[in-house]
Amino acid sequence: MLRRLILEAADSQTLRRLIATAPPTRAVVHRFVAGTEVADGLAVARQLVADGLLVSLDRLGEQVRDLSQARATAEAYRELAAAIEQAGLAAEVEISLKLSALGLGLAGNASVGSPEEPRRVALDLAREICAAAQAAGTMVTFDMEDHTTTDDTLAIVAELRREFPSVGCVIQAYLRRSLADCRELAEAGARVRLCKGAYREPAEVAFTRRHEVDRNFVRCLRILMRGSGYPMVATHDPRLIAIASVMATQAGRGKDTYEFQMLYGVRPDEQQRLVRRGERVRVYVPYGGQWYPYLMRRLAERPANVAFFLRALGSKK
Protein backbone atom coordinates (compact mmCIF):
# COMPACT_ATOMS: atom_id res chain seq x y z
CA MET A 1 0.00 0.00 0.00
CA LEU A 2 2.76 2.47 0.96
CA ARG A 3 4.71 1.68 -2.21
CA ARG A 4 1.65 2.29 -4.37
CA LEU A 5 0.92 5.63 -2.70
CA ILE A 6 4.49 6.82 -3.20
CA LEU A 7 4.49 5.84 -6.86
CA GLU A 8 1.21 7.68 -7.33
CA ALA A 9 2.85 10.72 -5.71
CA ALA A 10 5.47 10.59 -8.46
CA ASP A 11 2.82 12.05 -10.78
CA SER A 12 1.89 14.91 -8.44
CA GLN A 13 3.17 18.28 -9.62
CA THR A 14 2.02 19.91 -6.37
CA LEU A 15 4.13 17.58 -4.25
CA ARG A 16 7.02 18.01 -6.64
CA ARG A 17 6.96 21.80 -6.15
CA LEU A 18 6.74 21.36 -2.38
CA ILE A 19 9.76 19.08 -2.22
CA ALA A 20 11.76 21.21 -4.65
CA THR A 21 11.24 24.41 -2.68
CA ALA A 22 11.28 23.21 0.94
CA PRO A 23 14.79 23.65 2.43
CA PRO A 24 14.52 20.61 4.76
CA THR A 25 14.07 18.23 1.84
CA ARG A 26 17.21 19.36 0.04
CA ALA A 27 19.20 16.98 2.23
CA VAL A 28 17.02 14.15 0.95
CA VAL A 29 17.64 15.08 -2.68
CA HIS A 30 21.37 15.50 -2.12
CA ARG A 31 21.58 12.12 -0.44
CA PHE A 32 20.38 10.33 -3.58
CA VAL A 33 21.29 12.76 -6.39
CA ALA A 34 24.79 14.08 -7.08
CA GLY A 35 23.61 17.49 -8.29
CA THR A 36 22.26 19.12 -11.41
CA GLU A 37 25.36 19.39 -13.62
CA VAL A 38 27.86 17.02 -15.25
CA ALA A 39 30.56 18.43 -12.98
CA ASP A 40 28.50 17.40 -9.93
CA GLY A 41 28.19 13.83 -11.18
CA LEU A 42 31.89 13.63 -11.99
CA ALA A 43 32.87 15.02 -8.59
CA VAL A 44 30.89 12.29 -6.82
CA ALA A 45 32.22 9.67 -9.24
CA ARG A 46 35.81 10.74 -8.60
CA GLN A 47 35.36 10.35 -4.83
CA LEU A 48 33.69 6.95 -5.15
CA VAL A 49 36.45 5.69 -7.44
CA ALA A 50 39.02 6.88 -4.92
CA ASP A 51 37.20 4.72 -2.36
CA GLY A 52 37.59 1.63 -4.55
CA LEU A 53 34.14 1.68 -6.14
CA LEU A 54 32.97 1.65 -9.74
CA VAL A 55 30.30 4.09 -10.97
CA SER A 56 27.39 4.27 -13.39
CA LEU A 57 26.46 7.87 -14.22
CA ASP A 58 22.90 8.69 -15.26
CA ARG A 59 21.71 12.07 -16.51
CA LEU A 60 18.17 12.17 -15.15
CA GLY A 61 15.39 12.83 -17.62
CA GLU A 62 12.82 10.61 -19.26
CA GLN A 63 9.72 10.82 -21.46
CA VAL A 64 10.96 13.67 -23.64
CA ARG A 65 8.25 15.73 -25.33
CA ASP A 66 9.59 16.12 -28.87
CA LEU A 67 12.35 15.14 -31.26
CA SER A 68 14.46 18.23 -30.57
CA GLN A 69 14.54 17.39 -26.87
CA ALA A 70 15.58 13.81 -27.66
CA ARG A 71 18.43 15.06 -29.81
CA ALA A 72 19.51 17.47 -27.09
CA THR A 73 19.58 14.59 -24.61
CA ALA A 74 21.76 12.55 -26.96
CA GLU A 75 24.15 15.46 -27.31
CA ALA A 76 24.32 15.78 -23.52
CA TYR A 77 25.25 12.10 -23.23
CA ARG A 78 27.93 12.43 -25.89
CA GLU A 79 29.36 15.32 -23.89
CA LEU A 80 29.19 13.17 -20.75
CA ALA A 81 31.23 10.43 -22.46
CA ALA A 82 33.87 12.98 -23.43
CA ALA A 83 33.91 14.43 -19.91
CA ILE A 84 34.41 10.96 -18.38
CA GLU A 85 37.40 10.39 -20.67
CA GLN A 86 38.84 13.84 -19.94
CA ALA A 87 38.54 13.17 -16.21
CA GLY A 88 40.53 9.96 -16.60
CA LEU A 89 37.65 7.86 -15.28
CA ALA A 90 36.69 5.80 -18.34
CA ALA A 91 37.95 2.53 -16.87
CA GLU A 92 35.80 2.89 -13.74
CA VAL A 93 32.76 4.90 -14.85
CA GLU A 94 30.08 3.78 -17.28
CA ILE A 95 26.95 5.54 -18.58
CA SER A 96 23.33 4.62 -17.84
CA LEU A 97 20.36 5.99 -19.74
CA LYS A 98 16.70 5.44 -20.53
CA LEU A 99 15.48 5.09 -24.10
CA SER A 100 12.42 7.23 -23.38
CA ALA A 101 14.91 10.09 -22.98
CA LEU A 102 15.90 9.46 -26.61
CA GLY A 103 12.36 9.56 -28.00
CA LEU A 104 11.14 5.98 -27.58
CA GLY A 105 7.88 7.19 -26.06
CA LEU A 106 7.03 9.73 -28.76
CA ALA A 107 4.47 7.58 -30.61
CA GLY A 108 1.69 9.85 -31.85
CA ASN A 109 3.85 12.96 -31.59
CA ALA A 110 3.78 15.02 -34.79
CA SER A 111 7.54 15.61 -34.59
CA VAL A 112 8.36 11.96 -35.29
CA GLY A 113 5.78 10.95 -37.90
CA SER A 114 4.84 7.24 -38.17
CA PRO A 115 4.30 4.96 -35.15
CA GLU A 116 7.53 3.11 -36.02
CA GLU A 117 9.57 6.30 -36.08
CA PRO A 118 10.14 6.68 -32.28
CA ARG A 119 11.93 3.33 -32.14
CA ARG A 120 14.13 4.24 -35.12
CA VAL A 121 14.91 7.65 -33.60
CA ALA A 122 15.80 6.11 -30.24
CA LEU A 123 17.99 3.48 -31.92
CA ASP A 124 19.84 6.04 -34.04
CA LEU A 125 20.48 8.36 -31.09
CA ALA A 126 21.48 5.45 -28.86
CA ARG A 127 23.95 4.31 -31.52
CA GLU A 128 25.53 7.80 -31.51
CA ILE A 129 25.92 7.65 -27.72
CA CYS A 130 27.40 4.15 -27.82
CA ALA A 131 29.90 5.26 -30.45
CA ALA A 132 30.91 8.23 -28.29
CA ALA A 133 31.23 5.99 -25.24
CA GLN A 134 33.35 3.47 -27.13
CA ALA A 135 35.62 6.25 -28.39
CA ALA A 136 35.98 7.48 -24.81
CA GLY A 137 36.82 3.98 -23.54
CA THR A 138 33.69 3.52 -21.46
CA MET A 139 30.44 1.51 -21.72
CA VAL A 140 26.67 2.07 -21.81
CA THR A 141 23.88 0.27 -19.94
CA PHE A 142 20.26 0.87 -20.92
CA ASP A 143 17.78 1.10 -18.06
CA MET A 144 14.36 -0.55 -18.16
CA GLU A 145 11.19 1.43 -17.68
CA ASP A 146 7.58 0.26 -17.42
CA HIS A 147 6.60 -3.03 -19.06
CA THR A 148 5.21 -1.38 -22.21
CA THR A 149 8.77 -0.51 -23.27
CA THR A 150 10.44 -3.86 -22.55
CA ASP A 151 10.15 -5.39 -26.03
CA ASP A 152 11.43 -2.27 -27.75
CA THR A 153 14.27 -1.84 -25.26
CA LEU A 154 15.47 -5.42 -25.67
CA ALA A 155 15.21 -5.20 -29.46
CA ILE A 156 17.26 -1.99 -29.53
CA VAL A 157 19.87 -3.45 -27.18
CA ALA A 158 20.16 -6.57 -29.36
CA GLU A 159 20.67 -4.37 -32.42
CA LEU A 160 23.29 -2.22 -30.70
CA ARG A 161 25.22 -5.24 -29.39
CA ARG A 162 25.99 -6.27 -32.96
CA GLU A 163 28.21 -3.20 -33.21
CA PHE A 164 28.92 -2.55 -29.54
CA PRO A 165 29.13 -5.92 -27.71
CA SER A 166 29.73 -4.29 -24.32
CA VAL A 167 26.30 -2.64 -24.28
CA GLY A 168 24.31 -3.73 -21.23
CA CYS A 169 20.67 -3.70 -20.24
CA VAL A 170 18.49 -4.02 -17.17
CA ILE A 171 16.08 -6.84 -16.35
CA GLN A 172 13.44 -6.27 -13.65
CA ALA A 173 12.77 -9.37 -11.57
CA TYR A 174 9.20 -8.40 -10.72
CA LEU A 175 8.10 -8.88 -14.34
CA ARG A 176 6.70 -12.34 -15.02
CA ARG A 177 8.50 -12.48 -18.37
CA SER A 178 11.97 -11.90 -16.92
CA LEU A 179 13.03 -15.55 -16.64
CA ALA A 180 12.71 -15.97 -20.40
CA ASP A 181 14.50 -12.68 -21.03
CA CYS A 182 17.37 -13.70 -18.74
CA ARG A 183 17.77 -17.03 -20.56
CA GLU A 184 18.07 -15.27 -23.89
CA LEU A 185 20.52 -12.65 -22.64
CA ALA A 186 22.63 -15.19 -20.73
CA GLU A 187 23.00 -17.30 -23.86
CA ALA A 188 23.98 -14.19 -25.83
CA GLY A 189 26.73 -13.34 -23.33
CA ALA A 190 25.28 -9.94 -22.47
CA ARG A 191 25.97 -7.59 -19.59
CA VAL A 192 22.77 -7.69 -17.52
CA ARG A 193 21.86 -5.56 -14.51
CA LEU A 194 19.27 -7.52 -12.53
CA CYS A 195 17.11 -5.43 -10.20
CA LYS A 196 13.75 -5.92 -8.51
CA GLY A 197 11.89 -3.16 -10.38
CA ALA A 198 10.46 0.19 -9.35
CA TYR A 199 7.44 1.04 -11.54
CA ARG A 200 3.73 0.59 -10.97
CA GLU A 201 2.73 -2.49 -12.94
CA PRO A 202 -0.52 -4.49 -13.24
CA ALA A 203 -0.63 -7.88 -11.55
CA GLU A 204 -1.06 -9.69 -14.85
CA VAL A 205 2.47 -8.70 -15.95
CA ALA A 206 4.30 -8.33 -12.63
CA PHE A 207 4.58 -10.04 -9.26
CA THR A 208 3.17 -7.77 -6.57
CA ARG A 209 4.22 -9.54 -3.37
CA ARG A 210 7.70 -9.11 -2.01
CA HIS A 211 8.41 -12.81 -1.54
CA GLU A 212 7.35 -13.50 -5.13
CA VAL A 213 9.66 -10.80 -6.46
CA ASP A 214 12.55 -12.07 -4.34
CA ARG A 215 11.98 -15.64 -5.50
CA ASN A 216 11.95 -14.60 -9.14
CA PHE A 217 15.09 -12.49 -8.56
CA VAL A 218 16.90 -15.62 -7.34
CA ARG A 219 15.65 -17.66 -10.30
CA CYS A 220 16.80 -15.00 -12.74
CA LEU A 221 20.14 -14.66 -10.96
CA ARG A 222 20.77 -18.39 -11.17
CA ILE A 223 20.31 -18.26 -14.95
CA LEU A 224 22.65 -15.28 -15.31
CA MET A 225 25.35 -16.74 -13.07
CA ARG A 226 25.33 -19.99 -15.04
CA GLY A 227 25.33 -18.17 -18.38
CA SER A 228 28.14 -16.77 -20.49
CA GLY A 229 27.45 -13.10 -19.82
CA TYR A 230 28.37 -10.61 -17.11
CA PRO A 231 25.78 -10.44 -14.28
CA MET A 232 25.37 -7.12 -12.48
CA VAL A 233 23.52 -7.82 -9.23
CA ALA A 234 21.60 -4.66 -8.35
CA THR A 235 20.24 -5.06 -4.84
CA HIS A 236 20.67 -3.76 -1.30
CA ASP A 237 19.02 -6.83 0.23
CA PRO A 238 21.59 -8.62 2.49
CA ARG A 239 19.97 -11.98 1.86
CA LEU A 240 20.09 -11.62 -1.91
CA ILE A 241 23.69 -10.39 -1.75
CA ALA A 242 24.64 -13.52 0.20
CA ILE A 243 22.78 -15.75 -2.25
CA ALA A 244 24.51 -14.06 -5.19
CA SER A 245 27.93 -14.69 -3.62
CA VAL A 246 27.15 -18.38 -3.13
CA MET A 247 25.84 -18.70 -6.68
CA ALA A 248 28.95 -17.06 -8.11
CA THR A 249 31.15 -19.52 -6.23
CA GLN A 250 29.04 -22.50 -7.31
CA ALA A 251 29.23 -21.33 -10.93
CA GLY A 252 33.02 -21.09 -10.70
CA ARG A 253 33.03 -17.36 -11.38
CA GLY A 254 36.00 -15.19 -10.55
CA LYS A 255 35.28 -11.88 -8.89
CA ASP A 256 36.07 -10.07 -12.15
CA THR A 257 33.22 -11.83 -13.99
CA TYR A 258 30.30 -10.22 -12.14
CA GLU A 259 29.60 -7.22 -9.94
CA PHE A 260 27.25 -5.86 -7.32
CA GLN A 261 25.45 -2.59 -7.90
CA MET A 262 23.87 -0.21 -5.40
CA LEU A 263 22.35 3.25 -5.48
CA TYR A 264 24.17 6.39 -4.47
CA GLY A 265 23.20 7.23 -0.90
CA VAL A 266 21.92 3.76 -0.03
CA ARG A 267 23.91 1.44 2.26
CA PRO A 268 27.36 3.00 1.70
CA ASP A 269 28.79 0.92 4.57
CA GLU A 270 27.71 -2.26 2.80
CA GLN A 271 29.30 -1.04 -0.40
CA GLN A 272 32.61 -0.66 1.41
CA ARG A 273 32.25 -4.01 3.16
CA LEU A 274 31.90 -5.75 -0.20
CA VAL A 275 34.88 -3.85 -1.61
CA ARG A 276 37.02 -4.96 1.32
CA ARG A 277 35.93 -8.51 0.56
CA GLY A 278 37.37 -8.13 -2.93
CA GLU A 279 34.05 -7.71 -4.76
CA ARG A 280 33.47 -5.36 -7.67
CA VAL A 281 30.84 -2.83 -6.58
CA ARG A 282 29.33 -0.21 -8.86
CA VAL A 283 27.36 2.77 -7.52
CA TYR A 284 24.53 4.18 -9.64
CA VAL A 285 24.94 7.96 -9.47
CA PRO A 286 22.22 10.18 -10.98
CA TYR A 287 22.51 13.88 -11.66
CA GLY A 288 20.40 16.51 -13.41
CA GLY A 289 17.32 18.65 -12.90
CA GLN A 290 14.74 15.90 -13.48
CA TRP A 291 15.30 14.25 -10.12
CA TYR A 292 11.72 14.04 -8.77
CA PRO A 293 10.49 10.79 -10.43
CA TYR A 294 13.79 9.14 -9.54
CA LEU A 295 13.51 10.22 -5.89
CA MET A 296 9.95 8.89 -5.61
CA ARG A 297 10.98 5.48 -6.94
CA ARG A 298 13.85 5.32 -4.44
CA LEU A 299 11.44 6.07 -1.59
CA ALA A 300 9.05 3.39 -2.83
CA GLU A 301 11.78 0.77 -2.97
CA ARG A 302 12.93 0.92 0.63
CA PRO A 303 11.01 1.84 3.84
CA ALA A 304 14.20 3.19 5.46
CA ASN A 305 14.34 5.83 2.73
CA VAL A 306 10.80 6.96 3.59
CA ALA A 307 11.78 7.37 7.26
CA PHE A 308 14.76 9.49 6.25
CA PHE A 309 12.49 11.63 4.06
CA LEU A 310 9.90 12.16 6.81
CA ARG A 311 12.59 13.16 9.30
CA ALA A 312 13.80 15.77 6.83
CA LEU A 313 10.29 17.13 6.37
CA GLY A 314 9.96 17.51 10.14
CA SER A 315 13.26 19.31 10.48
CA LYS A 316 13.27 23.04 11.12
CA LYS A 317 16.84 23.47 9.89
C-alpha positions as CSV (number, residue, x, y, z in Angstrom):
1,M,0.0,0.0,0.0
2,L,2.8,2.5,1.0
3,R,4.7,1.7,-2.2
4,R,1.6,2.3,-4.4
5,L,0.9,5.6,-2.7
6,I,4.5,6.8,-3.2
7,L,4.5,5.8,-6.9
8,E,1.2,7.7,-7.3
9,A,2.8,10.7,-5.7
10,A,5.5,10.6,-8.5
11,D,2.8,12.0,-10.8
12,S,1.9,14.9,-8.4
13,Q,3.2,18.3,-9.6
14,T,2.0,19.9,-6.4
15,L,4.1,17.6,-4.3
16,R,7.0,18.0,-6.6
17,R,7.0,21.8,-6.1
18,L,6.7,21.4,-2.4
19,I,9.8,19.1,-2.2
20,A,11.8,21.2,-4.6
21,T,11.2,24.4,-2.7
22,A,11.3,23.2,0.9
23,P,14.8,23.7,2.4
24,P,14.5,20.6,4.8
25,T,14.1,18.2,1.8
26,R,17.2,19.4,0.0
27,A,19.2,17.0,2.2
28,V,17.0,14.2,0.9
29,V,17.6,15.1,-2.7
30,H,21.4,15.5,-2.1
31,R,21.6,12.1,-0.4
32,F,20.4,10.3,-3.6
33,V,21.3,12.8,-6.4
34,A,24.8,14.1,-7.1
35,G,23.6,17.5,-8.3
36,T,22.3,19.1,-11.4
37,E,25.4,19.4,-13.6
38,V,27.9,17.0,-15.2
39,A,30.6,18.4,-13.0
40,D,28.5,17.4,-9.9
41,G,28.2,13.8,-11.2
42,L,31.9,13.6,-12.0
43,A,32.9,15.0,-8.6
44,V,30.9,12.3,-6.8
45,A,32.2,9.7,-9.2
46,R,35.8,10.7,-8.6
47,Q,35.4,10.3,-4.8
48,L,33.7,6.9,-5.1
49,V,36.4,5.7,-7.4
50,A,39.0,6.9,-4.9
51,D,37.2,4.7,-2.4
52,G,37.6,1.6,-4.6
53,L,34.1,1.7,-6.1
54,L,33.0,1.6,-9.7
55,V,30.3,4.1,-11.0
56,S,27.4,4.3,-13.4
57,L,26.5,7.9,-14.2
58,D,22.9,8.7,-15.3
59,R,21.7,12.1,-16.5
60,L,18.2,12.2,-15.1
61,G,15.4,12.8,-17.6
62,E,12.8,10.6,-19.3
63,Q,9.7,10.8,-21.5
64,V,11.0,13.7,-23.6
65,R,8.2,15.7,-25.3
66,D,9.6,16.1,-28.9
67,L,12.4,15.1,-31.3
68,S,14.5,18.2,-30.6
69,Q,14.5,17.4,-26.9
70,A,15.6,13.8,-27.7
71,R,18.4,15.1,-29.8
72,A,19.5,17.5,-27.1
73,T,19.6,14.6,-24.6
74,A,21.8,12.5,-27.0
75,E,24.2,15.5,-27.3
76,A,24.3,15.8,-23.5
77,Y,25.2,12.1,-23.2
78,R,27.9,12.4,-25.9
79,E,29.4,15.3,-23.9
80,L,29.2,13.2,-20.7
81,A,31.2,10.4,-22.5
82,A,33.9,13.0,-23.4
83,A,33.9,14.4,-19.9
84,I,34.4,11.0,-18.4
85,E,37.4,10.4,-20.7
86,Q,38.8,13.8,-19.9
87,A,38.5,13.2,-16.2
88,G,40.5,10.0,-16.6
89,L,37.6,7.9,-15.3
90,A,36.7,5.8,-18.3
91,A,37.9,2.5,-16.9
92,E,35.8,2.9,-13.7
93,V,32.8,4.9,-14.8
94,E,30.1,3.8,-17.3
95,I,27.0,5.5,-18.6
96,S,23.3,4.6,-17.8
97,L,20.4,6.0,-19.7
98,K,16.7,5.4,-20.5
99,L,15.5,5.1,-24.1
100,S,12.4,7.2,-23.4
101,A,14.9,10.1,-23.0
102,L,15.9,9.5,-26.6
103,G,12.4,9.6,-28.0
104,L,11.1,6.0,-27.6
105,G,7.9,7.2,-26.1
106,L,7.0,9.7,-28.8
107,A,4.5,7.6,-30.6
108,G,1.7,9.9,-31.8
109,N,3.9,13.0,-31.6
110,A,3.8,15.0,-34.8
111,S,7.5,15.6,-34.6
112,V,8.4,12.0,-35.3
113,G,5.8,10.9,-37.9
114,S,4.8,7.2,-38.2
115,P,4.3,5.0,-35.1
116,E,7.5,3.1,-36.0
117,E,9.6,6.3,-36.1
118,P,10.1,6.7,-32.3
119,R,11.9,3.3,-32.1
120,R,14.1,4.2,-35.1
121,V,14.9,7.6,-33.6
122,A,15.8,6.1,-30.2
123,L,18.0,3.5,-31.9
124,D,19.8,6.0,-34.0
125,L,20.5,8.4,-31.1
126,A,21.5,5.4,-28.9
127,R,24.0,4.3,-31.5
128,E,25.5,7.8,-31.5
129,I,25.9,7.7,-27.7
130,C,27.4,4.2,-27.8
131,A,29.9,5.3,-30.4
132,A,30.9,8.2,-28.3
133,A,31.2,6.0,-25.2
134,Q,33.3,3.5,-27.1
135,A,35.6,6.2,-28.4
136,A,36.0,7.5,-24.8
137,G,36.8,4.0,-23.5
138,T,33.7,3.5,-21.5
139,M,30.4,1.5,-21.7
140,V,26.7,2.1,-21.8
141,T,23.9,0.3,-19.9
142,F,20.3,0.9,-20.9
143,D,17.8,1.1,-18.1
144,M,14.4,-0.5,-18.2
145,E,11.2,1.4,-17.7
146,D,7.6,0.3,-17.4
147,H,6.6,-3.0,-19.1
148,T,5.2,-1.4,-22.2
149,T,8.8,-0.5,-23.3
150,T,10.4,-3.9,-22.6
151,D,10.1,-5.4,-26.0
152,D,11.4,-2.3,-27.8
153,T,14.3,-1.8,-25.3
154,L,15.5,-5.4,-25.7
155,A,15.2,-5.2,-29.5
156,I,17.3,-2.0,-29.5
157,V,19.9,-3.4,-27.2
158,A,20.2,-6.6,-29.4
159,E,20.7,-4.4,-32.4
160,L,23.3,-2.2,-30.7
161,R,25.2,-5.2,-29.4
162,R,26.0,-6.3,-33.0
163,E,28.2,-3.2,-33.2
164,F,28.9,-2.5,-29.5
165,P,29.1,-5.9,-27.7
166,S,29.7,-4.3,-24.3
167,V,26.3,-2.6,-24.3
168,G,24.3,-3.7,-21.2
169,C,20.7,-3.7,-20.2
170,V,18.5,-4.0,-17.2
171,I,16.1,-6.8,-16.4
172,Q,13.4,-6.3,-13.7
173,A,12.8,-9.4,-11.6
174,Y,9.2,-8.4,-10.7
175,L,8.1,-8.9,-14.3
176,R,6.7,-12.3,-15.0
177,R,8.5,-12.5,-18.4
178,S,12.0,-11.9,-16.9
179,L,13.0,-15.6,-16.6
180,A,12.7,-16.0,-20.4
181,D,14.5,-12.7,-21.0
182,C,17.4,-13.7,-18.7
183,R,17.8,-17.0,-20.6
184,E,18.1,-15.3,-23.9
185,L,20.5,-12.7,-22.6
186,A,22.6,-15.2,-20.7
187,E,23.0,-17.3,-23.9
188,A,24.0,-14.2,-25.8
189,G,26.7,-13.3,-23.3
190,A,25.3,-9.9,-22.5
191,R,26.0,-7.6,-19.6
192,V,22.8,-7.7,-17.5
193,R,21.9,-5.6,-14.5
194,L,19.3,-7.5,-12.5
195,C,17.1,-5.4,-10.2
196,K,13.8,-5.9,-8.5
197,G,11.9,-3.2,-10.4
198,A,10.5,0.2,-9.3
199,Y,7.4,1.0,-11.5
200,R,3.7,0.6,-11.0
201,E,2.7,-2.5,-12.9
202,P,-0.5,-4.5,-13.2
203,A,-0.6,-7.9,-11.5
204,E,-1.1,-9.7,-14.8
205,V,2.5,-8.7,-16.0
206,A,4.3,-8.3,-12.6
207,F,4.6,-10.0,-9.3
208,T,3.2,-7.8,-6.6
209,R,4.2,-9.5,-3.4
210,R,7.7,-9.1,-2.0
211,H,8.4,-12.8,-1.5
212,E,7.3,-13.5,-5.1
213,V,9.7,-10.8,-6.5
214,D,12.6,-12.1,-4.3
215,R,12.0,-15.6,-5.5
216,N,11.9,-14.6,-9.1
217,F,15.1,-12.5,-8.6
218,V,16.9,-15.6,-7.3
219,R,15.6,-17.7,-10.3
220,C,16.8,-15.0,-12.7
221,L,20.1,-14.7,-11.0
222,R,20.8,-18.4,-11.2
223,I,20.3,-18.3,-14.9
224,L,22.6,-15.3,-15.3
225,M,25.4,-16.7,-13.1
226,R,25.3,-20.0,-15.0
227,G,25.3,-18.2,-18.4
228,S,28.1,-16.8,-20.5
229,G,27.4,-13.1,-19.8
230,Y,28.4,-10.6,-17.1
231,P,25.8,-10.4,-14.3
232,M,25.4,-7.1,-12.5
233,V,23.5,-7.8,-9.2
234,A,21.6,-4.7,-8.3
235,T,20.2,-5.1,-4.8
236,H,20.7,-3.8,-1.3
237,D,19.0,-6.8,0.2
238,P,21.6,-8.6,2.5
239,R,20.0,-12.0,1.9
240,L,20.1,-11.6,-1.9
241,I,23.7,-10.4,-1.7
242,A,24.6,-13.5,0.2
243,I,22.8,-15.7,-2.3
244,A,24.5,-14.1,-5.2
245,S,27.9,-14.7,-3.6
246,V,27.1,-18.4,-3.1
247,M,25.8,-18.7,-6.7
248,A,29.0,-17.1,-8.1
249,T,31.2,-19.5,-6.2
250,Q,29.0,-22.5,-7.3
251,A,29.2,-21.3,-10.9
252,G,33.0,-21.1,-10.7
253,R,33.0,-17.4,-11.4
254,G,36.0,-15.2,-10.6
255,K,35.3,-11.9,-8.9
256,D,36.1,-10.1,-12.1
257,T,33.2,-11.8,-14.0
258,Y,30.3,-10.2,-12.1
259,E,29.6,-7.2,-9.9
260,F,27.2,-5.9,-7.3
261,Q,25.5,-2.6,-7.9
262,M,23.9,-0.2,-5.4
263,L,22.3,3.2,-5.5
264,Y,24.2,6.4,-4.5
265,G,23.2,7.2,-0.9
266,V,21.9,3.8,0.0
267,R,23.9,1.4,2.3
268,P,27.4,3.0,1.7
269,D,28.8,0.9,4.6
270,E,27.7,-2.3,2.8
271,Q,29.3,-1.0,-0.4
272,Q,32.6,-0.7,1.4
273,R,32.2,-4.0,3.2
274,L,31.9,-5.7,-0.2
275,V,34.9,-3.9,-1.6
276,R,37.0,-5.0,1.3
277,R,35.9,-8.5,0.6
278,G,37.4,-8.1,-2.9
279,E,34.0,-7.7,-4.8
280,R,33.5,-5.4,-7.7
281,V,30.8,-2.8,-6.6
282,R,29.3,-0.2,-8.9
283,V,27.4,2.8,-7.5
284,Y,24.5,4.2,-9.6
285,V,24.9,8.0,-9.5
286,P,22.2,10.2,-11.0
287,Y,22.5,13.9,-11.7
288,G,20.4,16.5,-13.4
289,G,17.3,18.6,-12.9
290,Q,14.7,15.9,-13.5
291,W,15.3,14.3,-10.1
292,Y,11.7,14.0,-8.8
293,P,10.5,10.8,-10.4
294,Y,13.8,9.1,-9.5
295,L,13.5,10.2,-5.9
296,M,10.0,8.9,-5.6
297,R,11.0,5.5,-6.9
298,R,13.9,5.3,-4.4
299,L,11.4,6.1,-1.6
300,A,9.0,3.4,-2.8
301,E,11.8,0.8,-3.0
302,R,12.9,0.9,0.6
303,P,11.0,1.8,3.8
304,A,14.2,3.2,5.5
305,N,14.3,5.8,2.7
306,V,10.8,7.0,3.6
307,A,11.8,7.4,7.3
308,F,14.8,9.5,6.2
309,F,12.5,11.6,4.1
310,L,9.9,12.2,6.8
311,R,12.6,13.2,9.3
312,A,13.8,15.8,6.8
313,L,10.3,17.1,6.4
314,G,10.0,17.5,10.1
315,S,13.3,19.3,10.5
316,K,13.3,23.0,11.1
317,K,16.8,23.5,9.9
